[in-house]
Amino acid sequence: MRNLMGTVMLCALLAACDKEGMAGDDYAGLPAGNTEIPHGMMVLGEKLDNPYTTENMKSAFAALYPTKSRDAVKTSHLYVRFLPENEAEFDILTEAGLDLVDYPVDYEILVDGDYYHDPSIEDGEFTWQYAVVPEDFVFPDMRYEILDECCITEYDPSVRSEDGIDWEAVEEEAFRLSGNGDMLQPATRAGKVNPSGRITIVDEQANGGKPVGVSGVRVRCNVFVKISNAYTDRDGYYTIPKKFSANPKYRLVFKNEKGFAIGFNLILQPASASSLGRGSETGLSTTITKNSDRTLFFRSVVNNAAYDYITRCGEDDMDLTLPPGDLRIWLLNGLDASSAIMMHHKAIVSHSLVKNFLGFFASLIAYFAPDVTIGTADMDSYSDAYRATCHELAHCSHFSQVGLDYWNKYVEYILTSYLTGGTTYGDGTGQYAGYCEVGEMWAYYLESVMYRERYGGAMPQFGTGYWFSPQIFRYLDDRGLERSDFLAAMQADVTSLDVLQSRLSSMHPDKARMIDQVFIRYR
């Protein structure tokens, strides 16, 4: 698998747009005592006694209600782990709605991190995936182990008053009896609460430097096997649906509600996670800045840029074709180039030459590989990441319209140009150069427009130094054509500048003369 990932990385590098690149150390937003965020693999310590096991809850119940039958405590959930053998089995788990965690939640964490890979599992293979499922869950036909039978209570006061049992008190007693009493909130506070808060980020060049929400990202809380998630809204606010009486661990999981995921840890996971440490049971709020942890900052910037782009594709705004669903975005800290390689959606790996070379592994690479790569090595601001993300998602909208055959030829031109001439875009004379010309004109134009709309000022000159001319779209934009008009014209048969000119003229006959003049001017 390491060699396969090397192939993916090489293809991503060769297919990368020749774009200016994105670059912090401290994490200023965490509660006191948490100034750094580790991004490597977790280091686990000893196994802890899970207070939510049915037996621990029965013992706690008996301690508080010695005259009542322990049978009142029922198993409600199962703590299990799965070991999928392939991508199809992994999909079965995610499609079943399971909230998968790649580390055992009943172990001490000595060193936190973004991921965990069981040392008994070979690198590059699926590691154990942990989940909490209902007691009557129908298990799929794959390897799994039931680790604990659990009683996870979620009773409201009215239910508690009917049976006369204070289930919150039972839960707290289970924490004490299992040796985890130090995790409980002080007795002077109220009972269980739904954690809530706000995750924000600062773009120094926009919004007057005031924080804005990290939008649509998943906030995960857990205390042992009690796991709950919520997506932030557009302004970064979240409320976890389950209530907690002990301080949970908080993580940001970069799988966005808009249907894209941000990842790449050199492991087989669809989305990266950034630990925010343990926080109050009432919630955790934090503001991410350029001086915060670098990885978290750029994950959050790209998250927001992609969220904004997809939101703005609606008819009431830019009216653009959406990028394909289940979009995979990788952030590559060691590169300064970005790409819309679309490998997760089978571009390149479906090309006959590459598919024959990869053989059996073609589908595996397509499953785990990225659609978009953002090289952050040379980036040092929100705006750098914003414009790169807008550029690549403009390509993704184009891909949605033209399909795999078109994209394979587009990327083949870029790969050939790089391998034969050492430049990403070549000189515009090779086979399939027209695919590149149309696609890059569009992406640089839209990048410039969206940048200006966010940051103000004059229209940027992104991409105007190459042999293709995004100025054509800019000029037509100034004279009444919409960005949606340009993308609508860029169908699968529009493979050169001549065809694009003819298509736009036929679509807008009242402006045909002006369109022809603009194309002639910039040839």
C-alpha positions as CSV (number, residue, x, y, z in Angstrom):
1,M,0.0,0.0,0.0
2,R,2.9,2.4,0.6
3,N,3.9,2.0,-3.0
4,L,0.3,2.6,-4.1
5,M,0.2,5.8,-2.1
6,G,3.4,6.8,-3.7
7,T,1.8,6.4,-7.1
8,V,-1.1,8.5,-5.9
9,M,1.3,11.2,-4.7
10,L,3.3,11.2,-7.9
11,C,0.2,11.5,-10.0
12,A,-1.1,14.3,-7.8
13,L,2.2,16.2,-8.1
14,L,2.4,15.8,-11.8
15,A,-1.2,16.9,-12.4
16,A,-1.0,19.8,-10.0
17,C,-1.9,23.3,-11.1
18,D,1.2,25.5,-11.1
19,K,-0.2,27.8,-8.5
20,E,1.4,30.0,-5.9
21,G,1.2,28.2,-2.8
22,M,-0.1,28.3,2.1
23,A,1.8,28.1,5.6
24,G,1.6,28.6,12.4
25,D,2.9,26.7,15.5
26,D,0.8,27.5,18.6
27,Y,-2.8,26.9,19.1
28,A,-4.1,29.9,20.9
29,G,-7.8,28.8,21.0
30,L,-7.6,25.9,23.3
31,P,-8.4,26.0,27.0
32,A,-5.5,26.7,29.4
33,G,-3.0,23.9,29.5
34,N,-3.6,22.9,25.8
35,T,-1.3,25.1,23.7
36,E,-0.2,22.5,21.1
37,I,-2.1,20.0,19.0
38,P,-0.3,16.8,18.1
39,H,-1.0,15.5,14.6
40,G,0.8,12.1,14.6
41,M,-0.5,8.8,15.8
42,M,-2.0,8.5,19.3
43,V,0.0,6.7,22.0
44,L,-2.3,4.7,24.2
45,G,-1.7,3.7,27.8
46,E,-3.6,1.4,30.1
47,K,-7.1,0.0,29.5
48,L,-9.6,1.8,31.7
49,D,-12.7,0.4,33.4
50,N,-15.6,1.5,31.3
51,P,-18.3,2.8,33.7
52,Y,-21.0,2.3,31.1
53,T,-20.8,-1.5,31.0
54,T,-24.0,-3.1,32.0
55,E,-22.3,-4.8,34.9
56,N,-20.8,-1.5,36.2
57,M,-24.2,0.2,35.9
58,K,-25.9,-2.7,37.7
59,S,-23.3,-2.5,40.5
60,A,-24.0,1.3,40.8
61,F,-27.7,0.7,40.7
62,A,-27.5,-1.8,43.5
63,A,-25.4,0.5,45.6
64,L,-28.0,3.3,45.3
65,Y,-31.1,1.1,45.3
66,P,-30.4,-2.0,47.3
67,T,-34.0,-3.0,47.6
68,K,-34.7,-2.8,43.9
69,S,-34.0,-5.5,41.4
70,R,-30.8,-5.1,39.3
71,D,-32.8,-6.2,36.4
72,A,-34.0,-2.6,36.0
73,V,-30.6,-2.0,34.3
74,K,-30.9,-3.2,30.7
75,T,-28.3,-3.4,28.0
76,S,-29.0,-0.6,25.6
77,H,-25.9,-0.6,23.4
78,L,-23.0,-2.7,22.3
79,Y,-19.4,-1.4,22.2
80,V,-17.9,-3.2,19.2
81,R,-15.0,-3.1,16.8
82,F,-15.0,-4.0,13.1
83,L,-12.2,-5.0,10.8
84,P,-13.2,-4.3,7.2
85,E,-11.2,-6.2,4.6
86,N,-11.8,-3.8,1.7
87,E,-13.5,-0.6,0.7
88,A,-16.8,-2.3,0.1
89,E,-17.0,-3.4,3.7
90,F,-15.9,0.0,5.0
91,D,-18.8,1.5,3.0
92,I,-21.3,-0.9,4.5
93,L,-20.4,0.5,7.9
94,T,-20.6,4.1,7.0
95,E,-23.8,3.6,5.0
96,A,-25.3,2.0,8.1
97,G,-24.8,5.4,9.8
98,L,-22.2,4.2,12.3
99,D,-20.0,6.8,13.9
100,L,-16.6,5.0,13.4
101,V,-13.6,5.8,15.6
102,D,-10.2,4.4,14.8
103,Y,-9.0,4.1,18.4
104,P,-10.4,2.2,21.4
105,V,-12.3,4.7,23.6
106,D,-11.7,2.9,26.8
107,Y,-7.9,3.4,26.9
108,E,-5.9,6.1,28.5
109,I,-4.4,8.4,25.9
110,L,-0.8,9.2,26.8
111,V,-0.1,11.3,23.7
112,D,-3.1,12.6,21.7
113,G,-3.1,12.7,17.9
114,D,-5.1,12.8,14.7
115,Y,-5.4,9.0,14.3
116,Y,-4.5,5.5,15.6
117,H,-3.4,2.4,13.8
118,D,-3.5,-0.8,15.7
119,P,0.1,-2.2,15.8
120,S,-1.2,-5.7,15.0
121,I,-2.5,-4.5,11.7
122,E,-0.1,-4.1,8.7
123,D,0.5,-0.5,7.6
124,G,-1.7,0.5,4.7
125,E,-4.5,-1.9,5.7
126,F,-7.7,-1.0,7.4
127,T,-7.3,-0.8,11.2
128,W,-10.0,-1.7,13.7
129,Q,-13.0,0.6,13.6
130,Y,-14.7,1.1,16.9
131,A,-18.4,2.0,17.3
132,V,-21.3,1.9,19.7
133,V,-24.4,0.3,18.2
134,P,-27.9,-0.4,19.5
135,E,-28.4,-3.7,21.3
136,D,-30.5,-5.1,18.5
137,F,-28.1,-4.1,15.7
138,V,-27.9,-6.5,12.8
139,F,-24.3,-7.1,12.1
140,P,-23.0,-7.3,8.6
141,D,-21.1,-10.3,7.2
142,M,-17.6,-9.1,8.2
143,R,-15.1,-9.6,11.0
144,Y,-16.2,-7.9,14.3
145,E,-15.9,-8.3,18.0
146,I,-18.3,-7.3,20.8
147,L,-16.2,-5.7,23.4
148,D,-18.8,-4.7,26.0
149,E,-22.5,-4.8,26.7
150,C,-23.4,-1.2,27.8
151,C,-26.2,0.7,29.5
152,I,-26.1,4.2,28.2
153,T,-29.0,6.1,29.9
154,E,-30.7,9.1,28.2
155,Y,-33.7,9.5,30.4
156,D,-35.5,12.8,30.9
157,P,-36.8,14.0,34.3
158,S,-40.4,12.9,33.5
159,V,-39.3,9.3,32.9
160,R,-37.1,9.3,35.9
161,S,-39.9,10.5,38.2
162,E,-42.2,7.7,37.0
163,D,-40.0,4.8,38.1
164,G,-38.4,6.7,41.0
165,I,-34.9,6.1,39.8
166,D,-32.4,8.8,39.4
167,W,-30.5,7.5,36.4
168,E,-28.0,10.4,36.5
169,A,-27.1,9.4,40.0
170,V,-26.6,5.8,38.9
171,E,-24.3,6.9,36.1
172,E,-22.3,9.1,38.4
173,E,-22.0,6.2,40.9
174,A,-20.8,3.9,38.1
175,F,-18.0,6.4,37.4
176,R,-17.0,6.4,41.0
177,L,-17.1,2.6,41.4
178,S,-15.1,2.1,38.2
179,G,-12.3,4.5,39.4
180,N,-13.3,7.4,37.1
181,G,-14.9,9.7,39.6
182,D,-12.3,12.4,39.0
183,M,-13.9,12.9,35.5
184,L,-17.3,14.0,36.9
185,Q,-18.3,17.6,37.1
186,P,-18.4,19.2,40.6
187,A,-21.4,18.3,42.6
188,T,-22.3,22.0,42.9
189,R,-23.3,22.2,39.3
190,A,-26.5,21.1,37.6
191,G,-27.0,17.7,36.2
192,K,-26.2,16.5,32.7
193,V,-26.0,19.1,30.0
194,N,-25.8,19.3,26.2
195,P,-22.3,20.6,25.3
196,S,-22.6,23.6,23.0
197,G,-20.2,26.3,21.8
198,R,-18.8,28.0,18.8
199,I,-15.8,27.2,16.6
200,T,-14.5,30.3,14.8
201,I,-11.6,31.4,12.6
202,V,-10.0,34.7,11.8
203,D,-9.3,35.9,8.3
204,E,-7.2,39.0,8.9
205,Q,-8.0,40.4,5.4
206,A,-11.8,40.0,5.6
207,N,-14.7,40.8,7.9
208,G,-12.6,43.5,9.6
209,G,-10.5,40.8,11.2
210,K,-13.4,39.6,13.3
211,P,-13.9,35.8,13.8
212,V,-16.3,33.9,11.6
213,G,-17.7,30.4,12.0
214,V,-15.9,27.3,10.9
215,S,-18.9,26.1,8.9
216,G,-20.5,22.7,8.6
217,V,-17.7,20.8,10.3
218,R,-18.4,17.9,12.7
219,V,-17.7,18.3,16.4
220,R,-17.4,15.0,18.2
221,C,-17.6,14.5,21.9
222,N,-17.0,11.3,23.9
223,V,-16.6,10.1,27.4
224,F,-15.7,6.4,27.1
225,V,-18.5,4.8,24.9
226,K,-20.9,7.8,25.1
227,I,-20.2,9.3,21.7
228,S,-22.1,12.1,20.1
229,N,-21.7,14.5,17.2
230,A,-23.1,17.7,15.8
231,Y,-22.3,19.8,12.8
232,T,-21.6,23.4,13.2
233,D,-23.9,25.8,11.5
234,R,-22.7,28.5,9.0
235,D,-21.6,30.7,11.9
236,G,-19.8,27.9,13.8
237,Y,-22.3,27.2,16.5
238,Y,-23.0,23.6,17.6
239,T,-25.1,21.8,20.2
240,I,-24.3,18.1,20.9
241,P,-27.5,16.1,21.1
242,K,-26.5,13.9,24.0
243,K,-26.0,15.1,27.6
244,F,-22.8,14.6,29.6
245,S,-22.0,14.8,33.3
246,A,-18.2,14.3,32.8
247,N,-15.8,16.3,30.8
248,P,-15.7,15.0,27.2
249,K,-12.9,14.8,24.7
250,Y,-13.5,17.1,21.8
251,R,-12.4,16.6,18.2
252,L,-13.1,18.4,15.0
253,V,-13.8,15.8,12.2
254,F,-13.3,17.4,8.8
255,K,-16.2,15.6,7.1
256,N,-18.4,18.5,6.1
257,E,-22.2,18.4,6.0
258,K,-21.9,19.8,2.4
259,G,-20.6,16.4,1.3
260,F,-16.8,16.8,1.2
261,A,-14.0,15.5,3.4
262,I,-10.6,16.9,4.2
263,G,-7.9,14.4,4.9
264,F,-4.5,12.8,4.4
265,N,-2.6,11.2,7.3
266,L,-1.0,8.5,5.1
267,I,-3.7,6.2,6.6
268,L,-6.9,4.8,5.3
269,Q,-9.4,7.3,6.7
270,P,-11.8,9.4,4.6
271,A,-11.5,12.5,6.9
272,S,-8.9,14.0,9.2
273,A,-9.6,14.8,12.8
274,S,-8.0,17.4,15.0
275,S,-8.0,16.9,18.7
276,L,-9.1,19.8,20.8
277,G,-8.4,18.0,24.1
278,R,-10.7,17.5,27.0
279,G,-13.2,20.3,27.7
280,S,-16.1,21.2,29.9
281,E,-19.3,19.2,29.8
282,T,-21.1,22.4,29.1
283,G,-19.2,22.9,25.8
284,L,-16.0,24.1,24.2
285,S,-15.5,27.3,22.1
286,T,-12.3,28.3,20.4
287,T,-11.0,30.8,17.9
288,I,-8.5,29.6,15.3
289,T,-6.0,32.2,14.0
290,K,-3.0,32.3,11.7
291,N,-0.9,31.9,14.9
292,S,-2.7,28.8,15.9
293,D,-1.7,25.3,15.1
294,R,-0.8,25.4,11.4
295,T,-2.5,22.1,10.4
296,L,-5.7,23.0,12.1
297,F,-5.7,26.5,10.6
298,F,-5.4,25.3,7.0
299,R,-7.9,22.5,7.5
300,S,-10.3,25.0,8.7
301,V,-9.6,27.5,6.0
302,V,-10.1,25.0,3.2
303,N,-13.2,23.7,5.0
304,N,-14.7,27.2,4.9
305,A,-13.6,27.9,1.4
306,A,-15.2,24.7,0.1
307,Y,-18.3,25.2,2.2
308,D,-18.7,28.8,0.7
309,Y,-18.0,27.6,-2.8
310,I,-20.6,24.8,-2.7
311,T,-23.1,27.1,-1.0
312,R,-22.7,29.8,-3.6
313,C,-23.3,27.3,-6.5
314,G,-27.0,27.7,-5.9
315,E,-29.4,29.3,-8.4
316,D,-29.7,32.4,-6.2
317,D,-26.0,33.1,-6.4
318,M,-23.4,31.9,-8.9
319,D,-25.8,29.3,-10.4
320,L,-23.0,26.8,-11.2
321,T,-22.9,23.0,-11.5
322,L,-22.0,21.5,-8.2
323,P,-18.8,19.6,-7.7
324,P,-19.5,15.8,-7.4
325,G,-20.6,14.5,-4.1
326,D,-18.3,12.7,-1.7
327,L,-15.5,15.0,-2.7
328,R,-12.1,14.1,-1.1
329,I,-9.7,16.9,-0.5
330,W,-6.1,16.3,0.7
331,L,-3.9,18.9,2.3
332,L,-0.3,18.3,1.4
333,N,2.1,20.2,3.6
334,G,5.2,19.3,1.7
335,L,4.0,20.6,-1.7
336,D,3.4,24.1,-3.0
337,A,1.1,23.0,-5.9
338,S,-2.5,22.1,-6.0
339,S,-4.6,20.0,-8.3
340,A,-8.1,18.7,-9.2
341,I,-6.9,15.2,-10.1
342,M,-10.4,13.7,-9.4
343,M,-8.9,10.2,-8.6
344,H,-11.5,9.3,-6.0
345,H,-14.0,9.8,-8.8
346,K,-11.9,7.4,-11.0
347,A,-10.2,9.9,-13.2
348,I,-6.7,8.9,-14.3
349,V,-7.1,5.4,-12.8
350,S,-9.8,4.8,-15.4
351,H,-7.4,5.8,-18.1
352,S,-6.5,2.7,-20.2
353,L,-2.7,3.0,-19.7
354,V,-2.9,3.6,-16.0
355,K,-5.6,1.1,-15.4
356,N,-3.6,-1.6,-17.2
357,F,-0.5,-0.7,-15.1
358,L,-2.4,-0.8,-11.8
359,G,-4.5,-3.8,-12.5
360,F,-6.3,-5.0,-9.4
361,F,-5.2,-2.0,-7.4
362,A,-6.9,0.6,-9.7
363,S,-10.2,0.4,-7.8
364,L,-8.4,0.5,-4.4
365,I,-6.5,3.7,-5.3
366,A,-9.7,5.2,-6.7
367,Y,-11.4,4.6,-3.4
368,F,-8.7,6.2,-1.1
369,A,-7.1,8.7,-3.5
370,P,-8.0,12.4,-3.6
371,D,-10.1,14.4,-5.9
372,V,-8.4,17.7,-4.9
373,T,-5.0,18.3,-3.5
374,I,-4.1,21.6,-1.9
375,G,-0.3,22.2,-1.4
376,T,0.2,24.3,1.6
377,A,4.1,24.5,1.8
378,D,4.4,28.1,0.7
379,M,1.1,29.4,2.0
380,D,1.0,31.8,4.9
381,S,-2.5,33.4,4.9
382,Y,-6.1,32.6,4.8
383,S,-6.4,34.3,1.4
384,D,-3.7,31.9,-0.1
385,A,-5.7,28.9,0.8
386,Y,-9.0,30.5,-0.1
387,R,-8.0,31.2,-3.7
388,A,-6.4,27.8,-4.2
389,T,-9.5,26.1,-3.0
390,C,-11.8,28.2,-5.2
391,H,-9.6,27.4,-8.2
392,E,-9.7,23.7,-7.7
393,L,-13.4,23.5,-6.9
394,A,-14.0,25.5,-10.2
395,H,-12.3,22.5,-11.9
396,C,-14.6,20.2,-9.9
397,S,-17.7,21.9,-11.3
398,H,-16.2,21.6,-14.8
399,F,-15.6,17.9,-14.1
400,S,-19.2,17.3,-13.1
401,Q,-20.3,18.5,-16.6
402,V,-17.7,16.9,-18.8
403,G,-17.0,13.5,-17.2
404,L,-14.2,11.0,-17.1
405,D,-13.1,10.7,-20.7
406,Y,-12.7,14.5,-20.9
407,W,-10.8,14.7,-17.6
408,N,-8.5,11.8,-18.5
409,K,-7.4,13.7,-21.6
410,Y,-7.0,16.9,-19.7
411,V,-4.8,15.3,-17.1
412,E,-2.9,13.3,-19.8
413,Y,-1.9,16.6,-21.4
414,I,-0.6,18.0,-18.0
415,L,1.3,14.8,-17.2
416,T,2.8,14.7,-20.7
417,S,3.8,18.4,-20.5
418,Y,5.5,17.9,-17.1
419,L,7.3,14.7,-18.1
420,T,8.6,15.9,-21.4
421,G,9.1,19.6,-20.8
422,G,9.2,20.1,-17.0
423,T,6.3,22.6,-17.0
424,T,2.8,22.0,-15.8
425,Y,0.8,23.6,-18.6
426,G,3.3,23.1,-21.5
427,D,3.4,25.6,-24.3
428,G,-0.1,24.9,-25.7
429,T,0.9,22.8,-28.7
430,G,0.6,19.2,-27.5
431,Q,-2.3,16.8,-27.9
432,Y,-5.3,17.8,-25.8
433,A,-3.9,21.3,-25.2
434,G,-7.3,22.7,-25.8
435,Y,-8.7,20.8,-22.9
436,C,-6.2,22.5,-20.6
437,E,-6.7,25.9,-22.2
438,V,-10.5,25.9,-21.6
439,G,-10.2,24.4,-18.1
440,E,-7.5,26.7,-16.8
441,M,-9.0,29.8,-18.3
442,W,-12.2,29.0,-16.4
443,A,-10.5,28.1,-13.1
444,Y,-8.2,31.2,-13.0
445,Y,-11.1,33.4,-14.0
446,L,-13.4,32.1,-11.2
447,E,-10.5,32.2,-8.7
448,S,-10.0,35.9,-9.5
449,V,-13.7,36.8,-9.3
450,M,-14.3,35.0,-6.0
451,Y,-11.1,36.5,-4.5
452,R,-12.2,40.0,-5.5
453,E,-15.7,39.4,-4.1
454,R,-14.2,38.4,-0.7
455,Y,-11.4,40.8,-0.4
456,G,-12.4,43.7,-2.5
457,G,-10.1,45.9,-4.6
458,A,-9.3,45.5,-8.3
459,M,-9.7,42.2,-10.1
460,P,-6.6,40.1,-9.6
461,Q,-4.5,39.0,-12.5
462,F,-4.4,35.3,-11.6
463,G,-3.3,33.1,-14.5
464,T,-2.8,35.9,-17.0
465,G,0.9,35.1,-17.5
466,Y,0.4,31.8,-19.1
467,W,-0.3,31.0,-22.8
468,F,-4.0,30.7,-22.2
469,S,-6.1,33.8,-21.5
470,P,-8.5,34.0,-18.5
471,Q,-8.8,37.6,-19.6
472,I,-11.4,36.5,-22.2
473,F,-13.8,35.6,-19.4
474,R,-13.0,38.7,-17.5
475,Y,-13.6,40.9,-20.4
476,L,-16.9,39.2,-21.3
477,D,-17.9,39.4,-17.6
478,D,-17.5,43.2,-17.8
479,R,-19.8,43.2,-20.8
480,G,-22.7,41.4,-19.3
481,L,-22.1,37.7,-19.5
482,E,-22.4,35.7,-16.3
483,R,-20.0,33.1,-14.8
484,S,-22.9,30.6,-15.2
485,D,-23.0,31.4,-18.9
486,F,-19.3,30.4,-19.3
487,L,-19.6,27.1,-17.4
488,A,-22.9,26.3,-19.2
489,A,-21.0,26.5,-22.5
490,M,-18.2,24.3,-21.3
491,Q,-19.8,20.9,-22.1
492,A,-17.9,17.7,-23.0
493,D,-17.6,18.7,-26.7
494,V,-15.9,22.0,-25.9
495,T,-12.3,20.9,-26.3
496,S,-10.6,24.0,-27.7
497,L,-10.8,27.8,-27.7
498,D,-12.4,27.8,-31.2
499,V,-15.2,25.5,-30.1
500,L,-15.7,27.6,-26.9
501,Q,-16.0,30.8,-29.0
502,S,-18.5,29.2,-31.3
503,R,-20.6,27.9,-28.5
504,L,-20.7,31.2,-26.6
505,S,-21.6,33.0,-29.8
506,S,-24.5,30.6,-30.6
507,M,-25.8,30.7,-27.0
508,H,-25.7,34.6,-27.0
509,P,-26.5,35.7,-30.6
510,D,-27.2,39.3,-29.5
511,K,-23.6,39.5,-28.2
512,A,-21.9,37.3,-30.9
513,R,-20.0,40.1,-32.5
514,M,-18.6,41.3,-29.2
515,I,-17.7,37.7,-28.2
516,D,-15.8,37.1,-31.5
517,Q,-13.9,40.4,-31.1
518,V,-12.8,39.5,-27.6
519,F,-11.5,36.1,-28.6
520,I,-9.6,37.6,-31.5
521,R,-8.1,40.2,-29.3
522,Y,-6.6,37.7,-26.8
523,R,-5.4,35.0,-29.3
